[in-house]
Amino acid sequence: MDVRGLMRQAAELNANRLAIVHGERRLTFAEAWGRGLRMANALRSLGLEPGDRVGVLEDNSIGAQDFFSGAAAAGVVRVPLYARNAVESHHHMLDHTGCRAVVVAEHYRGDIDAIRDRLPGLEHVVVRGDDYEDWLAGFDDTDPDVPIDPDDWYVIRHTGGTTGRAKGVAYSHRSWIAAGRDWFYNFPPVQAGDRCLHVGPISHGSGYLYTPTWLSGGTNVLLDHFDPAGTIEVMERERIGYMFAVPAMLNALARQPGARDRDWSALKVIQVAGAPIADETTLLAREVFGDVLYQGYGQTEALPVCMMGPEEWFAEVEGSQPLRSAGRALPFAYLQIRDPEDPDRRLPLGDEGEIAIRCDGQMLGFWEDPDATAERMTTDGFVLTGDIGRLDHNGYLYVLDRKDDMIISGGYNIWPAELENVISDHPRVIEVAVFAVPHDRWGETPMAVCVIAPDPDTGEIDDDTTAIVDEITTMCTERLGSYKKPGHVEIRTDPLPKSPVGKIQRKSLREPHWAHSDRRVGGT
């Protein structure tokens, strides 16, 4: 089976049902698939062949659906770029995946224009501007019916890199279908016409719910930005049944005035994932929306592995704390705790170690990066998550810490090294350490501790370091994107603590900020 074939079949069997909603626009399956075929033929008119990589920079929109289905119909490999990233991240993602073309929404055109001259392999830039509808209508809606094998590449998503370089995680058609199937395994069945809301971009976590909804004859409802008041309105008006939300989104929705007084009778599932969630948010959301909360655990490299619905999440289980857990292993996934010093050695239940996972929806390796692949995969095919956790005797997984210092802020992964690389370029910074500290809204936020040199003009240390802090924050925003800038910057003159071999000890700097927490990951 391949994604194209299953999407085509669903379009044929649900031709007159509603497939897509974006604002006032509504498309039936026949209309949506027809537009996708026009996009497929547009891509092929550029000389693109099955297996070629095509980047896309956009928000949720009708055009995003056109490309989602069109790329599948053409057999090209989607490479989603993330709108909140800086242009240098776009450059890296397009360059190392060898994209021959990129599709970009008009309002992001400047990002691509800024880097196009440095991408000799990028042959085509398709701008989705005011003439987009006329342009699309100019192509035939005949199915190109290109040959596709289930093990052909389907999409390359990117995850943060420990050295600041994002790594590509490629899904085949087979693994993408498996990931979507397993996401929905514990959910109430999707009925034809059920509606799934996409608040986050379908290039991100919400995209895992997009394909299963289409294949089930459901309706994908697209929002192009997150506004709590507007989202609550759409959830009720469109009779949303399913949706994905990172904890920060769920927290904002549950606290929206009047949310508990609305009609949530159509709501079946709010899938919560992407970051740890605080007990307070979980319990409040249950009060507001009812018993519709499902928690999942996994990562871009392998997912999903754990899942639990409201009956388990809020149950009292002797010897366990489901409320504090990330759920139990799905029936078709392996979940183990491995020795951090010897990843091929499995630890017994109850011991703390590195969480290792294996499932049908996992990567085979990082895109053209064998060294990084070797670091993250065991000899028996498990993916090492970088999370420290334990499994109790009832099978519940508890995420306790992170092995590699990764920060998850509002559902986005941030590696300390990528911030440290930028901050080190400031002329006054001698050394820097970045680590996670708790944040009420985002769960965690980066904190940078910087050792600075005296002012070169005066030879003195500044009494007021506000300007330096502002400069550091601006540098990070411009080069990495606003969501990766440090939430706190501390300036000091004493050297940072180091190990006997001279390595900066981030954990000793981080520890005081987590002194009153029983785990070293922040929940929103």
N, C-alpha and C positions, 0 to 999 in steps of 0.2 A: 504494500500500500504506500502511496505517496500523498503529500498534502494536496497537490493539484487535483488528483483524481477524486479524493474525498470531497474537496470543496466543490468541484464540478457536479458530483452526484447530488450533494445537498442542494445546490442551486436548482437542479432539475426537479428534484422531488418536493421542493418548497417554493417553486417559482413565484407564486402569487402572495406568499407570506412576506411580512415586513422583515427585512434583513438589517438595515442600517438607519439610525436616527442621529442627526447632528443638527442641533438647533431646530429650525423649522423644516429642514429637508428630511425627506423620508424616501428610502429606496427599497423596492422589493428585491428578493433574491435574483430574479431574472434581470432587473435593472443593474444591480450591483455587480453581478457576474459579467454582464455585458460590458460594463465600464472597465472591469478588470481585464477582459479580453482585448479591448481597445488599447489599454496600457501595455499589455503584453506585446501586441503588434507594434506599438510605438517603440518599445525597447528593442525589438528585433530589427526595426527599420534602421537602427543605429549600428547594426552589425553585431549586436550582442548575441552570444550563443549560450546554451545551457551550461551552467557552471561558472560563467563570468560573474564577478562580484560587482554589485551596484550599491553605492552608499545612498542614504536618505536622511535628510535633516528637515524635520517638520514637527508640528503639533498634531494632536488628534483632529481629523477633518475628513470630509468626503474624499479628498485627494489621498489621504493616508490609507483609506480603505482601497482606493483604486490601485495604489502601489502594492499593498499587502497581497491582494488577490492577483494583480497583474504579474508581479514577480514570480508567484507560484506557477501561474499559467505559462510563463516564458521559460521557467526552469532556471532563472538567474538566482544568485545567492544574495539575499538582503544583508546589508551591513548598516544597521541603524546607528546614526550619530546622535548624541544626546545634547539637546538644545542648551542645557545649562553648563556644558563644558566650554572651555576656552578654545580658540581657533587652533592652538597647537595640538590639542587633543584630537580635533577633527583631522588635522594633517596626518598625525600618526596612524589613526584608524584607517583612513583611506589609503595611505601609503603602504603599510605593512600587509594589508590584505590584497593589494594590487587591484583596486577598483578601477574599472575602465570608464565608469560613468557615475554620476551622482544626481539625484533628484532633490531639489531644494525648494522650500516654500519661499515666496518672494521676500518676506520680512527677515529671512536668514541669509539672503543672497550675499550680503556683504562678508559674511564669515567665509564663504567659499571663494569669493573673489580675492580675499586677502591671502589665500594660500595656493591658488590654482597654478601660479607660475612655478611653484616648487613641487608640482605633482606631474612629472612628464608622462606618466602612464595614464593620467586622467584625460580621456579623449572627449568626453561629452559632459556638459552640465545642462540639465533640464530644469528650468526655472518655472515653478508653478505660480504664474502671475495672473493678471486680469484676463489674459487671453487663453487661460488654461482650458476652459470648457470648449471653446472653438477648436483649439489645438487637438484635444482628445477626440472630439467628434470627427476629426479628419481621418481617423484610422478605422480600419475594418474591425467588426466584432466577431469575426470567424475564429474559432478555436485553433491556434497553431498546432496543438496536439504534439508538442515536442516529446521526444523519448526521455523518460525520467525513471531512474532506478531508486528503490527505497533507501539505498545507502549513499545516494548522491547528497552533496551538501545543500542545505536549505537556507540557513541563516547563520551569521556570525555575530554573536553578541560579545560585548567587551566587559571585562571585569578589571578592577584596580590592580596595579602592579606594585610590588614591594619597592621597586626602584623608581617608581613614578611613571613607568610606561604601562599603559593598559594592555592586557593580554586578550587575544581573541579566543572565544569559546565557540567552536563550530558545532552546530546541530545538523544531523542528517534528517531527511524526511522521516525516517523511521524513528529516530530519537525524539524529534519534535512532537510527533503524534503520541509517542509513549508518555512524554512529560505531560501533555494536556490531558490524556486519558487518566493518568494517576492523580492529577490535581483534583479531578472530579469524582474519584473513586468513592470517597466518603460523603459526598454531597447528596442532598435529595436530587432525584433524577430531573434533568432539564426536560420540560415539556415544550412542544412546538409553540412558539410565540412568547415563551418566557424571555425576560429582558435582562441583559447583563450590562451594567454601567462601567465605563472606562473613564475614571477620573485621571489616573496617571496615564502617561503615554503608552500606547500599545507596543512601542519599541522596548518598554521596560517590563516590570513584573506583570502588569495588567494584560500584556500580550499573551501570556500563557492561558488566559481564559477566553481569548478572542476566537481561536480556532475551534475549540470544543463547542462553544456557543453556536457558531456558524454550522458546524457539522450536525448539531442537534435540531436545527430548524429554529433556533432562538434569534433574538434581535440584539445586536450590539449597539448600545447607545454611547455616543462619543461626546466627551467634554474636552475642550481645548485648553482649559486651565482649571486650577482648583480654587474655588471660592466657597467657603463653608455654607454660607446662606444660599447661594445659587445651587450648590450641589444638593442640599437638603430639599430644595424646591423641586429639582428634577427627579430626585429619588421617589418622591411621593407622586408627582404628576404623571411620570412615565411608568409607574407601577413596577419599579425595579425589583427583580428577584435575586440577582447575583451581582456581586461587585468585589473588587480587590481594593484593600486600603492598607497602607503602612500605618503603624501605630500613631504617628503624628497626625495623620489625616483623620483617623478614627476619633482621636481625642478632640480635635476641633469640631467634628460633626456632632459628637455626643454632647458637647457643651454649647452648641448653637441654641440660642433662645427659641423656645417653642418646639424643639425637636421631639420631645417626648409626647407632645399633644397631637402629632400627625398620624396618619393612617399608614401603618407598616404591615398591613395584612398580606401584601404580595411578596414581602421580603423573605427569602429563604436562606441566603448565605451572604455574610460579609466575611470574605477571606482575609485574614490578617497575617502578614508576613513581611519580610524585608528588614526587620529590626526587632529587638526585644520589646516587650510591652509591659508597662507597669500594672500592678494589680488594680490600682485605683481606676485606671482607664478601662480595663477589662470589665470591672464591676459596674461602672457608670454606663458603659455602652450596652451592657446587658439590660440594665434598667430601662434605657431609652428605646432600644430596638428589639428587645426580646431575645429568645433563645435562637439566635441566628449566627453566632460567632463561631468561626472555624479558624484554628491556628495551624500554620504549616511551617516546616523547617526544611531548608535546603539552601543551595546557593547556585549561582549561574553555572558553575562547573558540574553540578549534579543535583537534580531536583525532580519532584519532591521526594522526601524520604520519610518525614513525619507528618502526621495530620491528626487532629482531634476536633470533634464537634462539641456543641454545648453540653451534651449529656455527660461527656467525659471531662471537659474542661472545668466544669463547676461541681464535679462529683467529690464526695469524700471517700477516699480509698485508703484503707489501712496500710501504713508503711510508705505512703506516697503523698505528694503535694501537687496534684494536677494543675492547680492554678499557677504555680511557679514553674511549670515545666514547658517544654516545647512540643509535647505530645508523644505519641508512640509510633513505632515504625509501621509504615504501610505494609500490606501483605506482600507486595512485590518489590521490596527494597531491602538491602542489607544495611544494618546499622551496628557499628562496633566502636569500642573505645580502644585506641592503640597507645602503646608506650611512646611518648614524645621523643625519647632517645633512640628507640628501635621501632620505627613505624610498622615493621612487619610482624611485631609481636602484639597479640590481642590481650587486653587486660580483662580480669573477671568483673562481673557485675558489682557495682558499688565503688570501684576504683575510679579515681580521676585521671583523665588522660586526653589525648587528642581524638576528637570525633572523626570517624572515618565512615564514608558512605559509598554505596554501590547500587546503581539502579539503571533501568533501561533508558532513562532520560539524561544520562551523564555524558560528559565529553569523552572523546577518545584521546584528547590531548590538546594543548594550546596550539593555536594556528602558527605553524612554522617556528615553533619555539621548543625544541626538544629538551633544552636544559631546564626550563621552567616546568615542563611536563614531568620530568624525572623527579623534581623536587616535590611535586604535589600528588604523585600517584605511586602506590605501593606495587610490589612485584606481583601481587595477586589481583591487581586491577581495581583497588579501592582508591577513592579520591580523599586526600587529607584536607580537612576543611580549614585548618588553622584555628579552630575553636576548641577550647578546653571544656570538657563536660564529663558527666557520669550518667550511667544507666542504673536505675534502681531495679529491685527484684520484681516489680510489676511492669517493667518495660518502659517507664517514663524517662525521657531524656531531659537533663538539666544542663543548660549552657551557662558556664561559670566564668569564663574568662576568654581572652584571645591569645593565642600563642605568638602571633606575629604583630601585635600592636595595632591591628586595623581598627579604624574608627567607623562606626555606622551612625550617621547623623541624618535623621529624618528619612531613613531608608536608603541613603546613598553611601557607598563605600568610599572611604578616604584613607589612603595610606600615609603615615607620618613622613615617609621618605620623600614623597612628591612635594609636600609643603617645605620640608627642610631643604630640599634642593633649590627651591625658589628663594627662600629667606636667606640662605647662605650667600646669595648674590648681592645682598645689601652691603654697601661698602663699610658700614660700621659694625656688622655682625661678625664676631669671631667664631662663635659656635652656637648651635641651636638644637633644641630637642622639642619634638611635637608629640603629644599624647592626648588621649581622650579624658575629658572631665564631664561630670553629669550636667545635663541641661533639661530644664523643666519642659520645654516644648519639643525639642528634637531628640530627647533621650541622651545623646552625647553631642559634644562639640569639640573641635580641636583646640588645644591650648598650646601656645608656643612660648617656651622659655628661652630667651636670647641673651647671650653674653656679648656686650658691645665694647668696642674700643673707645678710648677718649676722643673727643672732638679734635680733628687734625689741626684746626686753626688755633685752638686755645690750649690744647693738651689737657683739658679738664673733662670730667664726666658731667653730662648735662643734668641740671637740677630738674628740668622738665623734659621728659622723654616722649611727650605726646606726639610730636612731629614724627619721631622714628616709628612709633607704633602705627601711626596713620600710613606712613610710607610702606611699611611691611604689609599691612592689610591690603593696601591698594595693589601692590605687586602680586600678591596671591590671587586677588580677584581678577586682575587683568590676564594673568598667565594660566590660571587653573579654572576660573569660573567662580561666581560669587558664593556658591554653596560650599566651596572648599576652603574659603578664607577662615583663618583662626577666629574663634569666638572670643578668645582672650589672648593677649600678648603680655608677657611679663619680661621686663628688662632688668638685668642684673649685671654686676661686674665680676663676681666670683666665678671661677670655673665650674662647669657642670660636673656632677658626680660621675666617676668612671670606674669600670672594672679593672682588675689587675693588668689586663692586656690593653687598656686604654679605650674600651668601648663605652660610649655614653649609656648610663643606666636609666632608661626612660621609666622603668617600673618604680624606681625609688622616688622619682619626681611625681609620678602619677598617684602613688599610694595614699598620700594624705587627703587627696580629694575624694577618695572612695572609702574613707575610714568608717563611715556609718552605714555601709552597704554590705549585704551578705554575698554579693557577686560583683564582678568587676566589668560588667556590661550594663549600659544604661537602658532603662525602659521608659517609653513615653506613655 
